[in-house]
């Protein structure tokens, strides 16, 4: 019942926003990114510590956003087919004054994985951003499929113009984002828990946890009106002490640096 109620609430919000946009003249903006990153990390967990290809496509019209993102391993690693994933998202947004709100539905599709290896998952989410210095934000997500739990994040973001673009030189910006993730006990158990092995019993967090910290820096270099190159660096850290201890005992990364570069095209 809880899954149905939350899914219906998000669907109602999305439908309301879509209806509001229906009467307006639609202007479509699209952008694509082709990224290569040194590792694939998801909510603090290192899924693959070797290079990955991660393309993305975003199409926005009025207050509606459709996006697709994928990840594919670039090296021959164990269980590679279970790492490949495509995210499909539809989001509606609106606001007043300095207050900005978004509601969305996301599907995480493990299209290459054997049927028994990885289940597709689905989430609804709400996000609030204050349009003030450091852009503070908070987001709450509910997985109404395999995890049946809540994951949320809060943080800040800021952007600096280091050099405006000119006829001779590319424009250069510095974008930064810091966020902290947390989840309820159910999500913590299913995402951050570990099965038993020959030496250790299973690990199951027995409480909601402050899960992960992520600090990201981008250096967008604008080459033209619709072309950019974006180097990126990111640090990810598992916060909860029990999770850190359990993961460390099994040789899993509890903190990691990753690097990447993207080619961005708008059209």
Buried (B, 14 or more C-beta within 10 A) or exposed (E): EEBEEBBEBBEEBBEEBBEBBEEEEEEEEEBBBEBBBBBBBBBBBBBBBBBBBBBBBBBBBBBBBBBBBBBBBBEEBEEBEBBBBBBBBBBBBBBEEEEBBBBBBBBBBBEBBEEEEBEBBBBBBBBBBBEEEEBBBBBBBBBBBBBBBBBBBBBBBEEEEEEEBEEEEBBBBEBBBBBBBBBBBBBBBBBBBBEEEEEEEEBBBEEBBBBBBBBBBBBBBBBEEEEBBBEBBBBBBBBBEBBBEBBEEEEBBBBBEBEBBBBBBBE
